[in-house]
Amino acid sequence: MATTQDIADVEPSLPADQLKPHAVFHFDDLFIAIENDLFKVPRRDFENNSTIFQDMYSVPIPKGTPADGSSSDCPLRLAGVTSDEFVTLLKAMYPPHLYEDVKLSADEWQTVLRMANMWQFQVLRNLAISRLQPVVDAMSAPEALSMARKYDVDSWLENAVDSMARRAKALNMNDVEIIGIKDTLKVAHVREQALDIVRTAGYFNAKERGALDFRPTIRRVFGINAPK
C-alpha cells in the first residue's frame, strides 16, 4: 500500500511560506508542492482516478496530525516530476472548457503517459495511449518497440514485434542499437518459432510468411496477455 513517503519528496525545495501559488491550477482542497510552485487541486479526482493516491490517503494518520496536502502549511510534496510536467498532467485532466478536446503536443502526451504510469491513472493512461497512436504508427517497427518498452504498452509491443517478424529483411545491428540485444534475440526467437511451422512442410517463401499468425508466439515469448 502506498504512503506519502512513496510519492513525496521529504526535502522541500522551499519552505511552505515561500511557495508560490500556481497562476492557473490553484483551486479546491488538495495542496501539492513541486519545485517552487504550490498547486491546489481537487483531492477527489486524484483519489478516484489514481490507485497510488487512493492507497496513500487510505492509510490512517495519528490523531491531531495534519494530513499531507491538507493545507498550504502542510502540502503534499511530490518527487519525480517537474512543475512544468505536472502542469501538463493537469492540462489533460482539466481542459479549459468542459467537454473540450484536450490539445497537447506528442511530447506532452508522452509526459502525461509517464506520469499516468507512475501514479497509476488508468483513464489518463488510456487517453494518452490513444493520442500517441498516430505517432507510434508513423515509427519504424524497432522505434515503436522501443516506445512500447519505455511506456509499457503491450499493444504497441505486439504490433511492432509482429511487423519485425513478418519482414523479409534479416535482423541487423541497427535493430540492436534501437531495441537492445535482449529484445532483438526475442524477436529472432519469434521469427524462428513461427517459421518452424512452414519449414516442417518443406517449403518457405515470402507469401507464406505473410500468412502466418505470429501473435500467439509473440505473446508467449514476450509475456503479453491476450486481449479480452
C-alpha positions in Angstrom: 0.0 0.0 0.0 1.3 3.4 -1.0 2.1 6.1 1.6 3.1 9.7 1.3 6.7 8.5 1.6 6.3 6.5 -1.6 5.5 9.5 -3.8 6.6 12.5 -1.8 9.9 14.3 -1.6 10.8 14.7 2.1 13.3 17.6 1.3 11.2 20.6 0.3 12.5 22.9 -2.4 11.3 25.9 -0.4 9.7 26.4 3.0 5.9 26.3 2.8 5.5 30.1 3.3 7.8 30.8 0.3 6.0 28.6 -2.2 4.3 30.5 -5.0 0.6 29.7 -5.7 0.3 28.5 -9.3 -1.3 31.1 -11.6 -3.8 28.6 -13.1 -4.1 25.4 -11.1 -4.8 26.8 -7.6 -8.3 25.8 -6.6 -10.1 23.2 -4.4 -8.7 21.2 -1.5 -5.5 19.3 -2.2 -2.3 21.3 -1.7 0.6 20.0 -3.8 4.2 21.4 -3.8 6.5 20.8 -6.7 9.7 22.7 -7.0 8.8 26.3 -6.1 5.1 26.1 -7.0 2.1 25.4 -4.9 -0.9 23.8 -6.6 -4.3 23.4 -5.2 -6.4 20.8 -7.0 -9.4 18.5 -6.3 -8.3 15.7 -4.0 -11.3 13.6 -5.1 -10.1 13.5 -8.7 -6.7 12.2 -7.6 -8.1 9.7 -5.2 -10.8 8.4 -7.5 -8.6 8.1 -10.6 -5.2 7.1 -9.2 -4.7 3.9 -7.2 -1.5 5.4 -5.8 -3.2 8.4 -4.3 -6.2 6.3 -3.2 -3.9 3.9 -1.3 -1.9 6.8 0.2 -5.0 8.5 1.6 -6.4 5.3 2.9 -3.6 5.0 5.4 -4.7 6.2 8.9 -2.7 9.2 10.3 -2.2 9.8 14.0 -4.9 11.9 15.7 -4.0 15.6 15.7 -1.5 15.2 12.8 -2.4 17.1 9.7 -2.6 15.0 6.5 -0.1 15.8 3.8 -1.8 18.1 1.3 -4.4 19.4 3.8 -3.2 23.0 3.8 -0.6 25.4 2.4 1.4 24.9 5.6 1.4 21.1 5.1 1.5 20.5 1.3 2.0 17.1 -0.3 5.5 17.3 -1.8 5.8 15.2 -5.0 9.0 13.9 -6.3 10.0 12.6 -9.7 8.4 15.3 -11.8 9.0 19.0 -12.5 6.4 21.7 -12.1 6.0 22.0 -15.8 5.4 18.3 -16.2 2.8 18.4 -13.5 1.1 21.3 -15.3 1.0 19.2 -18.5 -0.8 16.4 -16.5 -3.3 18.9 -15.1 -4.0 20.2 -18.6 -5.0 16.7 -19.6 -7.2 16.4 -16.5 -8.8 19.8 -16.6 -9.4 21.2 -20.2 -10.1 24.9 -20.3 -13.7 24.3 -21.2 -16.0 21.4 -20.2 -16.1 18.6 -22.9 -13.4 20.5 -24.9 -10.9 18.2 -26.7 -7.6 18.2 -24.9 -4.9 19.6 -27.3 -1.4 18.7 -26.3 1.8 18.0 -28.4 3.1 14.5 -28.8 5.9 15.3 -26.3 3.3 16.5 -23.8 1.2 13.3 -24.2 4.4 11.3 -23.5 4.8 13.3 -20.3 1.2 12.5 -19.4 1.7 8.9 -20.1 4.8 8.7 -18.0 3.1 10.3 -15.0 -0.1 8.2 -15.5 2.1 5.1 -15.3 4.0 6.4 -12.3 0.9 7.3 -10.3 -1.5 4.7 -11.9 -4.0 7.0 -13.5 -5.6 4.3 -15.8 -8.1 6.6 -17.6 -5.4 9.2 -18.4 -3.0 6.4 -19.4 -5.6 5.1 -21.9 -6.2 8.6 -23.2 -2.5 9.3 -23.7 -2.0 5.9 -25.5 -4.8 6.7 -27.9 -3.5 10.2 -28.6 0.0 8.8 -29.2 -1.2 6.0 -31.5 -0.7 8.0 -34.8 2.8 8.9 -33.6 3.7 5.2 -33.0 2.1 4.2 -36.3 4.4 6.5 -38.1 7.5 5.0 -36.5 9.6 2.2 -37.8 8.9 -1.2 -36.1 12.1 -1.1 -33.9 11.3 2.5 -32.8 7.7 1.5 -32.0 9.0 -1.4 -30.0 11.4 0.9 -28.1 8.5 3.3 -27.4 6.3 0.3 -26.2 9.0 -0.7 -23.7 9.5 2.8 -22.5 5.9 3.2 -21.6 4.8 -0.4 -21.0 2.2 -0.6 -23.8 1.5 -4.2 -24.8 -0.5 -3.3 -27.9 2.4 -1.3 -29.3 4.8 -4.0 -28.4 2.8 -6.8 -30.0 2.2 -4.8 -33.3 5.9 -3.8 -33.5 7.2 -7.4 -33.0 4.6 -8.7 -35.5 5.9 -6.2 -38.1 9.5 -7.2 -37.4 8.7 -10.9 -37.5 6.9 -10.6 -40.9 9.6 -8.6 -42.7 11.8 -10.4 -45.2 14.9 -8.5 -44.2 17.0 -10.2 -41.5 17.5 -8.6 -38.1 20.6 -6.4 -38.0 22.8 -4.2 -35.9 20.6 -1.2 -36.4 17.8 -3.2 -34.7 20.1 -4.0 -31.8 21.1 -0.3 -31.4 17.4 0.7 -31.2 15.8 -2.1 -29.1 18.8 -3.8 -27.5 20.3 -7.2 -27.7 17.7 -8.9 -25.4 14.7 -7.8 -27.4 16.4 -8.5 -30.7 17.0 -12.1 -29.6 13.4 -12.4 -28.6 12.2 -11.1 -32.0 14.6 -13.6 -33.6 13.1 -16.3 -31.5 9.5 -15.3 -32.6 10.6 -15.4 -36.2 12.2 -18.9 -35.8 9.4 -20.4 -33.8 6.7 -19.2 -36.2 8.7 -20.2 -39.3 9.2 -23.7 -38.0 5.5 -24.3 -38.9 6.3 -23.7 -42.5 9.7 -25.4 -42.5 8.1 -28.7 -41.3 6.1 -28.6 -44.6 9.4 -28.5 -46.5 8.9 -25.1 -48.2 9.0 -21.4 -47.5 8.6 -18.1 -49.3 7.6 -14.5 -48.6 4.0 -15.3 -49.3 3.9 -18.0 -46.7 5.4 -15.5 -44.1 2.6 -13.1 -44.7 0.0 -15.8 -44.0 1.5 -16.8 -40.6 -0.2 -15.8 -37.3 2.8 -14.7 -35.2 0.7 -13.3 -32.3 0.4 -16.4 -30.1 4.1 -16.8 -30.3 4.7 -13.1 -29.6 2.5 -13.2 -26.5 4.3 -16.3 -25.2 7.8 -15.1 -25.8 7.2 -11.5 -24.6 4.8 -12.4 -21.7 1.9 -10.5 -23.1 -1.7 -11.4 -22.1 -4.1 -11.9 -24.9 -6.7 -9.1 -25.2 -10.0 -9.9 -23.6 
